Amino acid sequence: MNPDPNTESATTVLAAIEASAKALALAGVSLGHGTTNAFDEAAWLVLWSLGLPLDTELEGPHSKAQQGISRDELVKLQDLVAERIRSRKPAAYLTQQAWLQGVPFYVDERTIVPRSLIAELIADGTLDEWLSDQTQTVLDLCTGNGSLAVLAAMAWPDVTVQAVDISADALAVARINVDQHGLQDRIRLGLSDGLKAFLPPQTFDLILCNPPYVNAQSMAALPAEYQAEPALALAGGTDGMDFVRQLLQDAPLVMGRDSVLVLEIGHERDHFEAAFPQLPVFWLSTSAGEDQVLLITRDALAYLN
């Protein structure tokens, strides 16, 4: 009896990743939504397509690298890679899964793909020195898919987290992630245009915010993968500071004396400093450098008045 050709090994896991990486590189796809090179992007797509964990070991004598892939499996993953190239959608939208600091999150086109550098500062303890045993309430402003809210609740088990967004669609995605991680009792979700829902009198000990901050010129030049994301979550006006201006005006009203605001502004430091030249801030070190995330104290915001 001849074996079914569809069940015969057509290639190996590693060979499929290498071929997919070559195809992605030749197609000139834009990266940055969880990976920074074509090999890692290909590994993500291949492993997901095969139902293998994304942390599958691909090196060493006992790795999955040389595991065979059937012809049916190969066709399926080739179709996935072809869709990545054709649609120019981030891989996270195709797999409906993203990872941040090793934690999995559901994601779809209703929110941007989670990649905030603030996640690093939560995970590595950088923000802990700004907190105390009196820290009880955290606000995740512009929560998107809720990833920072989930990471904050995991890192600080004694706090409650309020996560808000202007987009009801984004909050629906955040609800999926809060429920999947079993944090319904610790994280409250709400609709709010900036801080309007809390003015007055609610106060927070810590505010985390990864707002729309991309300036108009940069928005016009974004690769297709970024254009696939909701513009509402990216566009910050002419200089990228429209949302930030209103935030810094309102923030003192919801901050206690010892409260701090952690704000991500990406590559907009020049625009930030031009908009707030007198504002004293602390620039926090991340894997992307020391000029993309900053911390502002309640007292510092007095310099804006």
Protein Blocks (a to p, Z undefined) as FASTA:
>chain_A
ZZdfklpcfbdfklmmmmmmmmmmmnopaehihpabfklmmmmmmmmmnopafklcfedj
kbcklpccdfklmmmmmmmmmmmmmnopafklmnopaceehiacdddfkbccdfbfklmm
mmnommmmmgcfkbmbdcdehklnommmmmmmmmmmmbccddddfblklmmmmmmmmmmn
opmmmpccdddehjllmccfbdcfbdcddddfbdfklmmmpcfklmmpcfklmmgcjnop
mmmmmmmmmmmmmccfkbccdddehjmlmmmmmmmmmbccdddddfkbjklbccddfklm
mmmZZ
